[in-house]
Amino acid sequence: MLQVDLNAIYLIDPRWFWDSITLVADIGFIHVGEVTPVSGPDPAVTSTDLTYSRDASAYTLVAFTAVNNVFSGWDLQVPLAVQGVISGHSSLLGGFGSLGGNGDMRMSLGATFTRLQRLSIGAAYNAYLGSGDYTDRPLADRDFVSFNVKYGF
């Protein structure tokens, strides 16, 4: 099995509306080479068939926008993430995280307020895009909101 991953990070200088924007892009490809024959209950029957695709690819795009001192002593970070399958259904389960097969796509938008670089309070909305499919997109229609609080000592 061959897994190739290409990443890029780009930083955008401060402007009037933000203090920094960090853009992250990731594209991955998984290829299954030679498959060892496997026997089932009947040793005379062997198979080299894959349940999923021999080749699969996916992407992730993330943007972190930071605004310092939005309120006195409070900084704001707004992450936006989009990820999806370009083609195939990875035979390496979990190779693309929670993404499944063709048409699987996720999106997330959040906001985190940080007080004096110690206390962080955040929330995010996570959406599963696309219609459900038992084989390719079993996690469709499971949107959720998350909340978190963190304190650094």
MARGU-451564 format. One record per atom (N, C-alpha, C, CB): residue number from 1; residue in one letter; x, y, z. Coordinates in steps of 0.05 Angstrom, whole numbers, plus 5000, padded with zeros to 4 digits. Glycine has a CB too. Layout:
N
   n res   c1   c2   c3
 NUM   a    X    Y    Z
...
//
This chain:
153
   n res   c1   c2   c3
   1   m 5017 4977 5000
   1   m 5000 5000 5000
   1   m 5018 5025 5000
   1   m 4981 5000 5024
   2   l 5011 5044 4984
   2   l 5026 5069 4982
   2   l 5007 5092 4990
   2   l 5037 5073 4953
   3   q 5017 5109 5008
   3   q 5002 5133 5016
   3   q 5020 5157 5011
   3   q 4992 5131 5045
   4   v 5010 5176 4996
   4   v 5024 5201 4990
   4   v 5007 5224 5001
   4   v 5030 5204 4959
   5   d 5021 5243 5014
   5   d 5007 5266 5026
   5   d 5023 5291 5019
   5   d 5004 5262 5057
   6   l 5010 5311 5009
   6   l 5023 5336 5002
   6   l 5009 5358 5018
   6   l 5021 5341 4971
   7   n 5025 5375 5031
   7   n 5015 5396 5048
   7   n 5026 5423 5040
   7   n 5021 5391 5078
   8   a 5011 5444 5045
   8   a 5020 5471 5040
   8   a 5009 5490 5062
   8   a 5012 5481 5012
   9   i 5025 5508 5071
   9   i 5017 5528 5091
   9   i 5024 5556 5079
   9   i 5031 5524 5119
  10   y 5005 5574 5081
  10   y 5009 5601 5072
  10   y 4999 5621 5093
  10   y 4995 5606 5044
  11   l 5016 5640 5100
  11   l 5009 5660 5120
  11   l 5002 5687 5106
  11   l 5031 5664 5140
  12   i 4980 5699 5113
  12   i 4972 5725 5102
  12   i 4977 5746 5123
  12   i 4942 5724 5093
  13   d 4990 5767 5115
  13   d 4997 5789 5133
  13   d 4973 5803 5144
  13   d 5015 5809 5118
  14   p 4977 5818 5166
  14   p 4954 5832 5178
  14   p 4942 5853 5159
  14   p 4964 5847 5204
  15   r 4916 5855 5161
  15   r 4901 5875 5146
  15   r 4883 5889 5166
  15   r 4884 5862 5123
  16   w 4865 5905 5156
  16   w 4847 5921 5173
  16   w 4829 5903 5190
  16   w 4831 5940 5156
  17   f 4819 5881 5178
  17   f 4800 5864 5192
  17   f 4812 5841 5209
  17   f 4781 5852 5173
  18   w 4837 5834 5205
  18   w 4849 5812 5219
  18   w 4878 5817 5225
  18   w 4846 5786 5203
  19   d 4889 5803 5245
  19   d 4917 5804 5251
  19   d 4933 5783 5237
  19   d 4921 5802 5281
  20   s 4921 5760 5231
  20   s 4934 5740 5215
  20   s 4914 5720 5204
  20   s 4955 5725 5232
  21   i 4920 5709 5181
  21   i 4905 5687 5170
  21   i 4925 5666 5162
  21   i 4887 5696 5145
  22   t 4920 5642 5171
  22   t 4937 5619 5164
  22   t 4920 5600 5146
  22   t 4948 5604 5189
  23   l 4929 5595 5122
  23   l 4916 5577 5104
  23   l 4931 5551 5103
  23   l 4913 5589 5076
  24   v 4918 5529 5106
  24   v 4930 5502 5105
  24   v 4915 5485 5084
  24   v 4930 5488 5133
  25   a 4930 5473 5066
  25   a 4918 5455 5046
  25   a 4932 5428 5047
  25   a 4920 5468 5017
  26   d 4917 5407 5044
  26   d 4927 5380 5045
  26   d 4913 5363 5025
  26   d 4924 5368 5074
  27   i 4928 5348 5009
  27   i 4916 5329 4990
  27   i 4930 5303 4994
  27   i 4919 5340 4960
  28   g 4914 5281 4995
  28   g 4925 5255 5000
  28   g 4916 5235 4978
  28   g 4916 5245 5027
  29   f 4933 5215 4974
  29   f 4927 5194 4954
  29   f 4935 5168 4966
  29   f 4942 5200 4927
  30   i 4919 5147 4963
  30   i 4924 5120 4973
  30   i 4921 5101 4950
  30   i 4906 5113 4997
  31   h 4942 5084 4946
  31   h 4941 5064 4925
  31   h 4947 5037 4937
  31   h 4962 5071 4902
  32   v 4931 5017 4929
  32   v 4936 4989 4938
  32   v 4950 4975 4915
  32   v 4909 4975 4946
  33   g 4973 4964 4921
  33   g 4988 4950 4901
  33   g 4979 4921 4899
  33   g 5018 4950 4907
  34   e 4997 4903 4901
  34   e 4991 4874 4899
  34   e 4976 4865 4924
  34   e 5017 4858 4895
  35   v 4956 4849 4920
  35   v 4940 4839 4942
  35   v 4945 4809 4945
  35   v 4909 4844 4937
  36   t 4952 4801 4970
  36   t 4957 4772 4976
  36   t 4931 4757 4976
  36   t 4972 4769 5003
  37   p 4929 4735 4962
  37   p 4904 4719 4962
  37   p 4896 4711 4990
  37   p 4907 4694 4944
  38   v 4871 4712 4995
  38   v 4860 4706 5022
  38   v 4839 4683 5019
  38   v 4847 4731 5036
  39   s 4840 4664 5037
  39   s 4820 4642 5036
  39   s 4798 4647 5057
  39   s 4834 4615 5042
  40   g 4775 4639 5049
  40   g 4752 4640 5067
  40   g 4749 4614 5082
  40   g 4726 4647 5052
  41   p 4724 4607 5090
  41   p 4720 4582 5104
  41   p 4728 4558 5088
  41   p 4691 4580 5113
  42   d 4725 4560 5061
  42   d 4732 4538 5043
  42   d 4760 4545 5032
  42   d 4711 4534 5020
  43   p 4781 4530 5041
  43   p 4809 4537 5032
  43   p 4813 4535 5002
  43   p 4828 4518 5045
  44   a 4795 4522 4988
  44   a 4798 4520 4959
  44   a 4789 4545 4945
  44   a 4781 4496 4948
  45   v 4775 4563 4959
  45   v 4766 4588 4947
  45   v 4783 4611 4958
  45   v 4735 4593 4954
  46   t 4798 4623 4940
  46   t 4814 4646 4948
  46   t 4806 4671 4932
  46   t 4845 4640 4944
  47   s 4813 4694 4942
  47   s 4804 4719 4929
  47   s 4826 4740 4932
  47   s 4778 4729 4941
  48   t 4829 4757 4912
  48   t 4846 4780 4913
  48   t 4829 4805 4909
  48   t 4869 4778 4892
  49   d 4803 4803 4911
  49   d 4785 4825 4907
  49   d 4786 4844 4931
  49   d 4756 4816 4902
  50   l 4786 4870 4926
  50   l 4784 4890 4947
  50   l 4755 4897 4952
  50   l 4801 4915 4939
  51   t 4749 4903 4977
  51   t 4722 4912 4983
  51   t 4718 4940 4973
  51   t 4717 4910 5014
  52   y 4739 4957 4976
  52   y 4737 4985 4968
  52   y 4756 4990 4944
  52   y 4745 5004 4991
  53   s 4763 5014 4938
  53   s 4778 5022 4914
  53   s 4808 5016 4916
  53   s 4773 5051 4908
  54   r 4820 5011 4893
  54   r 4849 5008 4892
  54   r 4862 5035 4895
  54   r 4857 4994 4865
  55   d 4849 5056 4884
  55   d 4860 5083 4886
  55   d 4839 5102 4898
  55   d 4869 5094 4858
  56   a 4848 5119 4916
  56   a 4830 5139 4928
  56   a 4845 5164 4934
  56   a 4816 5127 4954
  57   s 4831 5187 4934
  57   s 4844 5213 4940
  57   s 4824 5230 4955
  57   s 4854 5227 4915
  58   a 4835 5249 4971
  58   a 4818 5267 4987
  58   a 4834 5293 4992
  58   a 4810 5254 5014
  59   y 4820 5313 5001
  59   y 4832 5339 5007
  59   y 4821 5350 5033
  59   y 4827 5359 4984
  60   t 4837 5369 5045
  60   t 4828 5385 5068
  60   t 4838 5413 5064
  60   t 4839 5372 5095
  61   l 4821 5433 5068
  61   l 4828 5461 5067
  61   l 4820 5473 5093
  61   l 4815 5475 5042
  62   v 4838 5488 5106
  62   v 4832 5500 5132
  62   v 4842 5529 5131
  62   v 4846 5485 5155
  63   a 4827 5548 5142
  63   a 4835 5576 5145
  63   a 4830 5584 5174
  63   a 4818 5594 5126
  64   f 4852 5594 5187
  64   f 4850 5604 5214
  64   f 4853 5634 5213
  64   f 4872 5591 5233
  65   t 4832 5649 5220
  65   t 4833 5678 5221
  65   t 4836 5686 5250
  65   t 4808 5690 5208
  66   a 4855 5703 5256
  66   a 4860 5712 5283
  66   a 4857 5742 5285
  66   a 4888 5703 5293
  67   v 4843 5751 5306
  67   v 4840 5780 5311
  67   v 4847 5783 5341
  67   v 4810 5790 5306
  68   n 4868 5798 5345
  68   n 4878 5803 5372
  68   n 4864 5826 5386
  68   n 4908 5808 5372
  69   n 4859 5824 5411
  69   n 4848 5845 5428
  69   n 4821 5855 5417
  69   n 4867 5868 5430
  70   v 4803 5836 5410
  70   v 4776 5842 5401
  70   v 4761 5857 5422
  70   v 4761 5816 5392
  71   f 4764 5847 5447
  71   f 4755 5861 5471
  71   f 4779 5863 5488
  71   f 4731 5846 5486
  72   s 4780 5881 5507
  72   s 4803 5884 5524
  72   s 4813 5858 5536
  72   s 4797 5905 5546
  73   g 4836 5848 5527
  73   g 4848 5824 5537
  73   g 4838 5798 5524
  73   g 4843 5822 5566
  74   w 4819 5800 5505
  74   w 4808 5777 5492
  74   w 4816 5776 5462
  74   w 4778 5777 5494
  75   d 4827 5753 5453
  75   d 4834 5749 5425
  75   d 4812 5730 5414
  75   d 4862 5737 5422
  76   l 4809 5731 5387
  76   l 4790 5715 5373
  76   l 4803 5699 5351
  76   l 4766 5732 5362
  77   q 4798 5673 5350
  77   q 4807 5657 5327
  77   q 4782 5644 5314
  77   q 4828 5636 5336
  78   v 4780 5646 5288
  78   v 4757 5634 5273
  78   v 4768 5614 5253
  78   v 4741 5657 5258
  79   p 4766 5588 5260
  79   p 4774 5567 5241
  79   p 4751 5559 5222
  79   p 4785 5543 5255
  80   l 4758 5556 5197
  80   l 4739 5546 5177
  80   l 4753 5522 5162
  80   l 4731 5568 5156
  81   a 4740 5499 5162
  81   a 4752 5476 5150
  81   a 4732 5462 5130
  81   a 4761 5455 5171
  82   v 4743 5453 5108
  82   v 4728 5438 5088
  82   v 4744 5414 5080
  82   v 4720 5456 5063
  83   q 4732 5390 5080
  83   q 4747 5367 5071
  83   q 4728 5349 5056
  83   q 4759 5352 5095
  84   g 4739 5334 5037
  84   g 4723 5317 5020
  84   g 4739 5297 5005
  84   g 4707 5333 5001
  85   v 4725 5277 4995
  85   v 4737 5256 4979
  85   v 4736 5265 4950
  85   v 4722 5229 4982
  86   i 4759 5263 4936
  86   i 4760 5270 4908
  86   i 4751 5246 4891
  86   i 4789 5279 4900
  87   s 4761 5223 4897
  87   s 4753 5199 4882
  87   s 4759 5174 4899
  87   s 4768 5197 4856
  88   g 4744 5153 4894
  88   g 4748 5127 4906
  88   g 4738 5125 4935
  88   g 4776 5121 4906
  89   h 4742 5102 4946
  89   h 4736 5096 4974
  89   h 4761 5082 4985
  89   h 4709 5079 4978
  90   s 4776 5095 5002
  90   s 4801 5084 5011
  90   s 4799 5056 5023
  90   s 4813 5103 5032
  91   s 4816 5038 5013
  91   s 4818 5012 5025
  91   s 4833 5012 5051
  91   s 4831 4992 5005
  92   l 4847 5033 5057
  92   l 4860 5037 5083
  92   l 4840 5052 5100
  92   l 4888 5053 5080
  93   l 4824 5038 5115
  93   l 4803 5050 5131
  93   l 4816 5070 5151
  93   l 4786 5029 5146
  94   g 4805 5094 5152
  94   g 4817 5115 5169
  94   g 4840 5129 5156
  94   g 4826 5103 5195
  95   g 4847 5122 5131
  95   g 4869 5135 5117
  95   g 4864 5164 5112
  95   g 4874 5121 5091
  96   f 4839 5172 5110
  96   f 4831 5200 5106
  96   f 4814 5209 5130
  96   f 4816 5204 5080
  97   g 4821 5199 5153
  97   g 4805 5206 5177
  97   g 4778 5194 5176
  97   g 4803 5237 5180
  98   s 4757 5210 5181
  98   s 4730 5199 5181
  98   s 4717 5199 5154
  98   s 4713 5215 5201
  99   l 4731 5209 5133
  99   l 4719 5209 5106
  99   l 4716 5181 5096
  99   l 4736 5226 5087
 100   g 4694 5177 5081
 100   g 4688 5150 5070
 100   g 4694 5150 5040
 100   g 4659 5142 5075
 101   g 4673 5148 5024
 101   g 4676 5145 4995
 101   g 4667 5169 4980
 101   g 4661 5121 4986
 102   n 4664 5165 4954
 102   n 4656 5187 4935
 102   n 4633 5204 4946
 102   n 4649 5175 4908
 103   g 4636 5230 4943
 103   g 4615 5248 4952
 103   g 4615 5255 4981
 103   g 4589 5237 4945
 104   d 4633 5242 4997
 104   d 4634 5248 5026
 104   d 4648 5275 5030
 104   d 4649 5226 5042
 105   m 4635 5293 5045
 105   m 4646 5320 5049
 105   m 4639 5330 5077
 105   m 4636 5339 5027
 106   r 4657 5344 5090
 106   r 4652 5356 5116
 106   r 4659 5386 5115
 106   r 4669 5341 5138
 107   m 4646 5401 5133
 107   m 4652 5429 5135
 107   m 4649 5437 5165
 107   m 4634 5446 5117
 108   s 4667 5455 5174
 108   s 4666 5463 5202
 108   s 4672 5493 5203
 108   s 4686 5447 5219
 109   l 4657 5507 5221
 109   l 4662 5535 5226
 109   l 4660 5539 5256
 109   l 4641 5553 5211
 110   g 4680 5553 5267
 110   g 4680 5557 5296
 110   g 4690 5584 5304
 110   g 4698 5536 5308
 111   a 4690 5589 5329
 111   a 4701 5614 5341
 111   a 4711 5607 5369
 111   a 4679 5636 5342
 112   t 4736 5617 5374
 112   t 4748 5613 5401
 112   t 4758 5639 5411
 112   t 4771 5592 5399
 113   f 4748 5647 5435
 113   f 4757 5671 5448
 113   f 4778 5662 5469
 113   f 4734 5686 5462
 114   t 4801 5676 5470
 114   t 4822 5670 5489
 114   t 4828 5695 5506
 114   t 4848 5660 5474
 115   r 4828 5691 5532
 115   r 4833 5713 5551
 115   r 4862 5711 5560
 115   r 4814 5712 5575
 116   l 4878 5731 5553
 116   l 4906 5734 5562
 116   l 4922 5708 5558
 116   l 4907 5741 5591
 117   q 4917 5694 5536
 117   q 4931 5670 5528
 117   q 4929 5647 5549
 117   q 4960 5676 5522
 118   r 4909 5648 5565
 118   r 4905 5627 5586
 118   r 4878 5613 5583
 118   r 4908 5639 5614
 119   l 4857 5628 5585
 119   l 4830 5616 5585
 119   l 4819 5618 5556
 119   l 4811 5631 5604
 120   s 4810 5595 5545
 120   s 4798 5594 5519
 120   s 4770 5583 5521
 120   s 4816 5577 5499
 121   i 4752 5597 5507
 121   i 4724 5588 5506
 121   i 4716 5587 5476
 121   i 4705 5607 5523
 122   g 4707 5564 5467
 122   g 4701 5562 5439
 122   g 4676 5546 5432
 122   g 4724 5550 5425
 123   a 4667 5549 5408
 123   a 4644 5534 5397
 123   a 4649 5530 5368
 123   a 4617 5548 5403
 124   a 4638 5507 5357
 124   a 4641 5502 5329
 124   a 4616 5487 5319
 124   a 4667 5486 5323
 125   y 4609 5492 5294
 125   y 4588 5477 5281
 125   y 4601 5459 5260
 125   y 4566 5497 5268
 126   n 4595 5434 5261
 126   n 4606 5414 5243
 126   n 4584 5402 5226
 126   n 4622 5392 5259
 127   a 4587 5404 5200
 127   a 4566 5394 5181
 127   a 4576 5372 5164
 127   a 4556 5417 5164
 128   y 4559 5352 5161
 128   y 4564 5330 5142
 128   y 4548 5337 5117
 128   y 4556 5302 5154
 129   l 4562 5341 5095
 129   l 4548 5349 5070
 129   l 4544 5326 5052
 129   l 4564 5371 5056
 130   g 4525 5327 5035
 130   g 4519 5305 5017
 130   g 4498 5286 5028
 130   g 4545 5290 5010
 131   s 4487 5270 5011
 131   s 4466 5251 5020
 131   s 4479 5226 5031
 131   s 4448 5244 4997
 132   g 4464 5212 5047
 132   g 4474 5188 5060
 132   g 4475 5164 5041
 132   g 4458 5181 5084
 133   d 4494 5147 5045
 133   d 4497 5122 5030
 133   d 4509 5101 5049
 133   d 4514 5126 5004
 134   y 4496 5079 5051
 134   y 4505 5058 5071
 134   y 4534 5051 5067
 134   y 4487 5033 5068
 135   t 4544 5049 5043
 135   t 4571 5041 5038
 135   t 4591 5064 5037
 135   t 4573 5025 5012
 136   d 4585 5085 5021
 136   d 4604 5106 5017
 136   d 4603 5129 5037
 136   d 4600 5117 4990
 137   r 4580 5135 5047
 137   r 4577 5158 5065
 137   r 4559 5151 5089
 137   r 4565 5183 5051
 138   p 4568 5132 5106
 138   p 4551 5123 5128
 138   p 4547 5144 5150
 138   p 4562 5098 5140
 139   l 4564 5165 5150
 139   l 4561 5186 5171
 139   l 4547 5211 5161
 139   l 4589 5193 5181
 140   a 4532 5209 5140
 140   a 4517 5233 5130
 140   a 4495 5241 5150
 140   a 4505 5227 5102
 141   d 4489 5266 5149
 141   d 4467 5277 5165
 141   d 4472 5273 5195
 141   d 4441 5265 5157
 142   r 4496 5279 5204
 142   r 4502 5278 5233
 142   r 4515 5304 5242
 142   r 4520 5254 5239
 143   d 4503 5326 5233
 143   d 4514 5352 5241
 143   d 4514 5355 5271
 143   d 4497 5375 5228
 144   f 4533 5370 5282
 144   f 4533 5374 5310
 144   f 4547 5400 5317
 144   f 4547 5351 5324
 145   v 4542 5410 5341
 145   v 4555 5434 5352
 145   v 4572 5425 5375
 145   v 4534 5456 5361
 146   s 4596 5435 5377
 146   s 4614 5429 5399
 146   s 4621 5454 5415
 146   s 4640 5414 5389
 147   f 4625 5450 5441
 147   f 4633 5472 5458
 147   f 4658 5463 5474
 147   f 4610 5481 5478
 148   n 4676 5481 5479
 148   n 4699 5474 5495
 148   n 4709 5497 5512
 148   n 4721 5464 5476
 149   v 4721 5490 5534
 149   v 4733 5509 5552
 149   v 4760 5497 5560
 149   v 4715 5515 5578
 150   k 4781 5514 5559
 150   k 4808 5505 5565
 150   k 4822 5526 5581
 150   k 4824 5499 5538
 151   y 4837 5518 5601
 151   y 4854 5536 5617
 151   y 4882 5526 5618
 151   y 4842 5540 5646
 152   g 4901 5543 5610
 152   g 4929 5536 5611
 152   g 4943 5546 5636
 152   g 4944 5546 5586
 153   f 4958 5529 5649
 153   f 4972 5537 5674
 153   f 4999 5548 5669
 153   f 4974 5513 5693
//
